[in-house]
Amino acid sequence: MPELPEVERAAKLTHHVAVGRTIDKVETVEDTIVYTGGITHGDFAKEITGRKVLNVGRYGKVFYIELDGPGRMPVLHLGMTGMVQVKGEEPTWYRRRNKDMSADVWPPPRFLKFIIHFSATDTQPATQLAFIDARRLARIRLAHEPLKEHPISELGFDPILSMPELKAFKAMVLKRTCPVKALLLDQSFSAGVGNWVADEILFQSRIHPEQRASTLSDEQVQTMYDQTKSVCEIAVAVNADSSQFPKHWLFQYRWGKGEKNRADMILPSGEKAKIKWLTVGGRTSALVEQLQKMPVGGRDKSKKAHAAQDSDGEDEGNEPGTSKAAPTKTRKRKPTRGAEQAVDPSVQDGDSSDLTQVEEGAEAKPTKRARRTAVQADKKVVRNQGSRFLETHDFRPLWNL
């Protein structure tokens, strides 16, 4: 997924080509998933056509286009594979360049969502900007005040734009009991930090991704605070060009899980490092255990409880506004077939203690699990005893006998 540095690059490109120009025309492609917030592709085109671009901003993984005049403004989220492309240039691809990408083909032949036609200026000819998304996980919406409305209003601090003071950061971290990797991925905590950025922050901080946030030492919190700012600032400074990322970054070795890739990293001691892969907060996490050690008492001993309390939820489902699964409701077991109900008249309707009883001696139909277990046991006996046993025994399921 494009993370803070990649979205910043897309916002800068849009700012460069759009600010000061008027939107002459908007071509859109119908997509009821990508266009959201109660708008259609036609609504999007109609509401922004004829207006002048004043500014382009970004917060977290979301960027927006400020327009003059009355009406709403575009708010864009790139999802997993979203890109913007200026006519005559390559798209803002993420991590690796797609072989089908070309600056010479226009309009983009696949996955197009809209093309905005911008007017010429005194010094520049007219140009066009396209929004592309292959997996349909991007989101296009309109908002009167992008920073005060969903989804930006639900985001946490932005490491570039609104990093809190260390004291406030420490309080935010230590009150959480989830794994620290899951905390960094939580967009209501740190907006814009995604999977690779979180792994890089923790690697540079020498913190194990599974360590509970509440168990971090003062020194660890200080280091993570510094690295959260540093990793994002360095990546943004080189316009998210990974070829210019520092050579000592984990990013340079994390792509590809073969043995060769995992043994190519060299530690400060000169030894080769082995990259290990874990699932933390529902995401694949890369770490080097020689450097990122789990302290005593740092591991989450109640994963289920903390997952319910502090789960990451996205990612790419971890964005604000995505609905979380509702808790499973407890269902009463249906009365057993062939049995009569005998309900205590003293029990009130709707009382959770209302139990269905089975008359003594009534035969109950085996449960689904019992039936499955019976069949599996039958098959095991057949394998062990051979064909002779088959000739003398009836192996129909027990509930059909």
C-alpha positions as CSV (number, residue, x, y, z in Angstrom):
1,M,0.0,0.0,0.0
2,P,1.3,3.5,-0.7
3,E,2.2,4.9,2.6
4,L,3.0,8.5,3.8
5,P,6.1,9.0,1.6
6,E,4.4,7.7,-1.5
7,V,1.2,9.7,-0.9
8,E,3.3,12.8,-0.3
9,R,4.9,12.2,-3.7
10,A,1.5,12.0,-5.4
11,A,0.3,15.1,-3.6
12,K,3.4,17.1,-4.6
13,L,3.0,16.0,-8.2
14,T,-0.6,17.1,-8.2
15,H,0.3,20.4,-6.6
16,H,3.0,21.0,-9.2
17,V,0.7,20.6,-12.2
18,A,-2.6,21.8,-10.8
19,V,-2.3,24.9,-8.5
20,G,-3.3,28.1,-10.3
21,R,-5.1,26.3,-13.1
22,T,-8.8,26.0,-13.8
23,I,-10.5,22.6,-14.3
24,D,-11.8,22.8,-17.8
25,K,-13.2,19.3,-18.1
26,V,-13.4,16.0,-16.1
27,E,-13.7,12.6,-17.7
28,T,-14.8,9.9,-15.3
29,V,-15.4,6.1,-15.4
30,E,-18.3,4.7,-13.4
31,D,-17.2,2.7,-10.3
32,T,-19.6,2.4,-7.4
33,I,-16.9,1.1,-5.1
34,V,-14.2,3.7,-5.6
35,Y,-16.5,6.7,-5.7
36,T,-17.9,6.8,-2.2
37,G,-19.5,9.1,0.4
38,G,-22.8,9.2,-1.4
39,I,-21.4,10.5,-4.8
40,T,-21.4,9.1,-8.3
41,H,-18.7,9.6,-10.9
42,G,-21.1,12.1,-12.5
43,D,-21.5,14.1,-9.3
44,F,-17.7,14.2,-8.9
45,A,-17.2,15.7,-12.4
46,K,-20.0,18.1,-12.2
47,E,-19.1,19.6,-8.8
48,I,-15.4,20.4,-9.6
49,T,-15.6,21.5,-13.3
50,G,-15.0,25.2,-13.8
51,R,-13.3,25.8,-10.5
52,K,-9.7,26.9,-9.9
53,V,-7.2,24.9,-7.9
54,L,-5.9,26.8,-4.9
55,N,-3.8,24.2,-3.1
56,V,-3.1,20.5,-2.7
57,G,-2.7,19.1,0.8
58,R,-2.0,15.7,2.4
59,Y,-2.7,14.2,5.8
60,G,-1.7,10.7,6.6
61,K,-2.4,8.5,3.5
62,V,-5.1,11.0,2.3
63,F,-4.6,13.9,-0.1
64,Y,-7.1,16.6,-1.1
65,I,-7.4,19.3,-3.7
66,E,-8.6,22.8,-2.5
67,L,-10.8,24.6,-5.0
68,D,-12.2,28.1,-5.2
69,G,-15.9,29.0,-5.1
70,P,-18.8,27.2,-3.4
71,G,-19.0,23.4,-3.4
72,R,-17.1,20.5,-2.2
73,M,-13.5,19.5,-2.9
74,P,-11.9,16.2,-4.0
75,V,-10.5,13.9,-1.2
76,L,-8.5,11.0,-2.4
77,H,-7.1,7.8,-0.9
78,L,-4.8,5.6,-3.0
79,G,-5.8,2.3,-1.3
80,M,-3.5,-0.5,-2.2
81,T,-2.6,0.2,-5.8
82,G,-3.8,3.7,-6.5
83,M,-1.7,6.1,-8.6
84,V,-1.8,9.5,-10.3
85,Q,-0.3,10.2,-13.7
86,V,0.4,13.4,-15.5
87,K,0.1,13.3,-19.3
88,G,3.5,12.7,-20.8
89,E,4.9,11.2,-17.5
90,E,5.0,7.9,-15.8
91,P,2.5,7.2,-12.9
92,T,3.6,7.5,-9.3
93,W,4.2,3.7,-9.0
94,Y,4.7,2.1,-5.6
95,R,7.9,0.2,-4.8
96,R,8.4,-1.4,-8.2
97,R,7.6,-0.2,-11.6
98,N,4.9,-2.0,-13.5
99,K,6.2,-3.3,-16.9
100,D,2.9,-2.0,-18.5
101,M,3.6,1.6,-17.4
102,S,4.5,4.1,-20.1
103,A,4.7,7.9,-20.4
104,D,3.9,7.6,-24.1
105,V,0.4,6.0,-23.8
106,W,-2.5,8.3,-23.1
107,P,-5.0,8.0,-21.8
108,P,-3.9,5.2,-19.5
109,P,-5.4,2.0,-21.1
110,R,-6.4,0.2,-17.9
111,F,-7.9,0.9,-14.5
112,L,-8.7,4.6,-15.1
113,K,-11.1,6.3,-12.7
114,F,-10.9,9.9,-13.9
115,I,-8.9,12.4,-16.0
116,I,-8.9,16.1,-15.0
117,H,-8.2,18.6,-17.9
118,F,-6.4,21.7,-16.6
119,S,-6.3,25.0,-18.4
120,A,-3.1,26.5,-19.8
121,T,-1.2,29.2,-17.8
122,D,0.8,32.2,-19.0
123,T,3.9,30.0,-19.1
124,Q,2.6,26.4,-19.3
125,P,0.4,24.6,-21.8
126,A,-2.8,22.8,-20.8
127,T,-2.3,19.5,-19.2
128,Q,-4.2,16.5,-17.8
129,L,-4.0,14.4,-14.6
130,A,-5.3,10.8,-14.4
131,F,-6.3,8.7,-11.3
132,I,-5.7,5.0,-11.7
133,D,-6.5,2.1,-9.5
134,A,-6.2,-1.6,-10.4
135,R,-7.6,-3.3,-7.3
136,R,-10.5,-0.8,-6.6
137,L,-9.4,-0.2,-3.1
138,A,-8.8,3.5,-3.6
139,R,-11.5,6.0,-2.5
140,I,-12.7,9.2,-4.2
141,R,-15.1,11.5,-2.3
142,L,-16.0,15.1,-1.9
143,A,-15.9,17.3,1.2
144,H,-16.6,20.9,2.1
145,E,-13.8,21.0,4.7
146,P,-11.4,18.0,4.1
147,L,-9.4,18.5,7.3
148,K,-12.6,18.5,9.5
149,E,-14.5,15.7,7.8
150,H,-14.2,12.0,7.4
151,P,-11.7,10.3,7.0
152,I,-9.1,12.9,8.0
153,S,-11.0,14.0,11.1
154,E,-10.6,10.5,12.5
155,L,-6.8,10.2,12.0
156,G,-4.1,10.5,14.6
157,F,-0.9,12.6,14.4
158,D,0.9,12.9,11.1
159,P,4.7,12.3,11.7
160,I,5.5,15.1,9.2
161,L,2.8,17.6,9.8
162,S,1.7,17.2,13.5
163,M,4.2,15.1,15.5
164,P,3.3,15.5,19.2
165,E,5.8,16.5,21.9
166,L,7.7,13.5,23.4
167,K,5.7,13.7,26.7
168,A,2.4,13.4,24.9
169,F,3.7,10.7,22.6
170,K,5.0,8.7,25.6
171,A,1.6,8.9,27.3
172,M,-0.2,7.7,24.1
173,V,2.2,4.7,23.8
174,L,2.3,3.5,27.3
175,K,-1.4,3.4,27.9
176,R,-1.8,0.8,25.1
177,T,-1.3,-2.9,25.7
178,C,-1.2,-4.1,22.1
179,P,2.0,-5.1,20.2
180,V,3.9,-2.0,19.3
181,K,3.8,-2.9,15.6
182,A,0.0,-3.0,15.7
183,L,0.0,0.4,17.5
184,L,2.1,2.0,14.8
185,L,-0.3,0.7,12.1
186,D,-3.3,2.1,13.8
187,Q,-4.2,5.2,11.8
188,S,-6.0,6.7,14.7
189,F,-2.6,6.7,16.4
190,S,-0.1,7.6,13.7
191,A,-1.6,8.6,10.4
192,G,0.4,7.6,7.3
193,V,2.5,4.9,8.9
194,G,2.0,1.6,7.0
195,N,3.7,-1.8,7.0
196,W,7.1,-1.0,5.7
197,V,7.4,2.3,7.5
198,A,6.4,0.7,10.8
199,D,9.0,-2.2,10.3
200,E,11.7,0.4,9.5
201,I,10.9,2.5,12.6
202,L,11.1,-0.6,14.8
203,F,14.2,-1.9,13.2
204,Q,16.0,1.4,13.6
205,S,14.8,1.6,17.2
206,R,15.9,-2.0,17.9
207,I,12.4,-2.9,19.2
208,H,10.7,-6.3,18.6
209,P,7.4,-5.8,16.8
210,E,5.6,-8.1,19.2
211,Q,6.6,-6.3,22.4
212,R,3.7,-4.8,24.2
213,A,3.6,-1.0,23.9
214,S,2.9,-0.6,27.6
215,T,6.2,-2.4,28.5
216,L,8.5,-0.1,26.5
217,S,11.2,1.6,28.5
218,D,11.7,5.3,28.5
219,E,14.8,4.8,26.3
220,Q,12.8,2.7,23.8
221,V,10.0,5.3,23.7
222,Q,12.5,8.1,23.1
223,T,14.2,6.1,20.3
224,M,10.9,5.2,18.6
225,Y,9.8,8.8,18.8
226,D,13.0,9.9,17.0
227,Q,12.8,7.2,14.4
228,T,9.1,7.8,13.6
229,K,10.1,11.3,12.6
230,S,13.4,10.4,11.0
231,V,12.2,7.5,8.8
232,C,9.3,9.6,7.4
233,E,11.4,12.7,6.9
234,I,14.2,10.9,5.1
235,A,11.7,9.0,2.8
236,V,9.8,12.3,2.0
237,A,13.1,14.2,1.4
238,V,14.0,11.8,-1.5
239,N,10.4,11.9,-2.9
240,A,9.8,8.3,-1.9
241,D,12.5,7.1,-4.3
242,S,13.6,3.8,-2.7
243,S,16.9,3.7,-4.7
244,Q,17.9,6.7,-2.5
245,F,17.0,5.2,0.8
246,P,19.9,4.7,3.2
247,K,21.8,1.4,2.6
248,H,21.5,0.4,6.2
249,W,17.7,0.4,6.1
250,L,15.8,-2.8,6.5
251,F,13.8,-1.7,3.4
252,Q,16.7,-2.6,1.2
253,Y,16.5,-6.3,2.2
254,R,12.9,-7.0,3.1
255,W,11.4,-7.6,-0.4
256,G,11.6,-11.3,-1.1
257,K,11.5,-14.0,1.5
258,G,14.0,-16.5,0.0
259,E,17.1,-17.7,1.9
260,K,19.4,-15.5,-0.2
261,N,17.6,-12.3,0.6
262,R,17.3,-13.2,4.2
263,A,21.0,-13.7,4.7
264,D,22.3,-10.7,2.7
265,M,22.0,-8.1,5.4
266,I,25.2,-7.3,7.2
267,L,25.2,-6.3,10.8
268,P,27.5,-3.6,12.3
269,S,29.6,-6.5,13.6
270,G,30.2,-7.7,10.0
271,E,28.0,-10.8,10.5
272,K,25.3,-11.7,8.1
273,A,21.8,-11.1,9.5
274,K,18.8,-13.3,9.0
275,I,15.5,-11.6,8.5
276,K,12.6,-13.3,10.2
277,W,8.9,-12.9,9.2
278,L,6.1,-12.7,11.7
279,T,2.4,-11.9,11.6
280,V,1.7,-9.0,14.0
281,G,-1.5,-7.0,14.0
282,G,-2.7,-9.0,11.0
283,R,0.2,-7.9,8.9
284,T,3.5,-9.6,7.8
285,S,6.3,-8.1,9.8
286,A,10.1,-8.2,9.0
287,L,12.6,-8.1,11.8
288,V,16.2,-9.0,12.6
289,E,16.2,-10.9,15.9
290,Q,19.9,-10.4,16.5
291,L,19.1,-6.7,16.9
292,Q,15.4,-6.6,17.9
293,K,15.3,-8.7,21.0
294,M,12.2,-9.4,23.1
295,P,12.7,-8.3,26.7
296,V,11.5,-10.5,29.6
297,G,7.9,-9.8,30.1
298,G,7.5,-7.9,26.9
299,R,5.5,-10.4,24.9
300,D,1.7,-10.3,24.8
301,K,0.5,-13.2,26.9
302,S,-3.2,-12.6,26.1
303,K,-3.3,-12.1,22.4
304,K,-7.0,-12.7,22.1
305,A,-7.9,-10.1,24.7
306,H,-5.6,-7.5,23.3
307,A,-6.5,-8.2,19.7
308,A,-10.1,-7.4,20.6
309,Q,-9.0,-4.2,22.5
310,D,-6.3,-2.9,20.2
311,S,-6.5,-4.7,16.9
312,D,-5.1,-2.9,13.8
313,G,-8.2,-3.4,11.7
314,E,-7.3,-2.4,8.1
315,D,-4.8,-2.5,5.4
316,E,-5.1,-2.1,4.6
317,G,-8.6,-2.5,6.7
318,N,-7.1,-0.2,9.3
319,E,-8.3,3.1,7.8
320,P,-10.8,5.1,9.8
321,G,-14.3,4.7,8.5
322,T,-14.0,1.1,7.6
323,S,-16.6,-0.9,9.5
324,K,-15.4,-3.4,12.0
325,A,-17.0,-6.8,12.2
326,A,-19.8,-6.9,14.7
327,P,-19.4,-9.2,17.7
328,T,-20.9,-12.7,17.2
329,K,-24.2,-13.0,18.9
330,T,-24.7,-16.0,21.2
331,R,-27.5,-18.2,19.7
332,K,-29.7,-20.4,21.7
333,R,-29.4,-24.1,20.8
334,K,-32.5,-25.3,19.0
335,P,-34.6,-28.0,20.8
336,T,-33.5,-31.5,20.0
337,R,-35.6,-33.1,17.3
338,G,-38.0,-35.7,18.7
339,A,-38.0,-34.2,22.2
340,E,-40.6,-32.2,24.0
341,Q,-39.8,-28.9,25.6
342,A,-40.2,-28.5,29.3
343,V,-39.7,-24.9,30.3
344,D,-39.8,-23.8,33.9
345,P,-42.9,-21.5,34.1
346,S,-41.1,-19.4,36.7
347,V,-38.6,-18.3,34.0
348,Q,-39.6,-15.0,32.4
349,D,-39.7,-14.6,28.6
350,G,-36.4,-13.4,27.3
351,D,-34.5,-14.4,30.4
352,S,-31.0,-15.6,29.5
353,S,-31.5,-18.5,31.9
354,D,-34.4,-19.9,29.8
355,L,-33.1,-23.4,29.0
356,T,-34.7,-26.0,26.8
357,Q,-34.8,-29.4,28.5
358,V,-35.0,-32.8,26.9
359,E,-37.4,-35.4,28.2
360,E,-35.6,-38.3,29.8
361,G,-35.1,-41.2,27.4
362,A,-35.6,-39.2,24.2
363,E,-33.1,-39.8,21.5
364,A,-31.1,-36.8,20.3
365,K,-29.7,-36.3,16.9
366,P,-25.9,-36.2,17.0
367,T,-24.4,-32.7,16.6
368,K,-22.6,-31.8,13.5
369,R,-19.2,-32.2,15.2
370,A,-20.2,-35.6,16.5
371,R,-21.3,-36.7,13.1
372,R,-18.0,-35.5,11.5
373,T,-16.0,-37.2,14.3
374,A,-17.9,-40.5,13.7
375,V,-17.2,-40.4,10.0
376,Q,-13.5,-39.6,10.5
377,A,-13.2,-42.5,13.0
378,D,-14.8,-44.9,10.6
379,K,-12.4,-43.9,7.8
380,K,-9.4,-44.4,10.2
381,V,-10.6,-47.9,11.1
382,V,-10.9,-48.7,7.4
383,R,-7.4,-47.6,6.7
384,N,-6.0,-49.6,9.6
385,Q,-8.0,-52.8,9.1
386,G,-8.0,-53.1,5.3
387,S,-10.5,-54.5,2.9
388,R,-11.5,-57.5,4.9
389,F,-13.1,-55.3,7.5
390,L,-15.0,-53.6,4.7
391,E,-16.7,-56.8,3.8
392,T,-18.1,-57.5,7.3
393,H,-19.1,-54.0,8.4
394,D,-21.6,-51.4,7.4
395,F,-19.9,-48.0,7.0
396,R,-22.9,-45.8,6.4
397,P,-22.8,-42.7,8.7
398,L,-24.0,-43.6,12.1
399,W,-27.0,-41.3,12.0
400,N,-28.3,-43.2,8.9
401,L,-28.2,-46.6,10.5
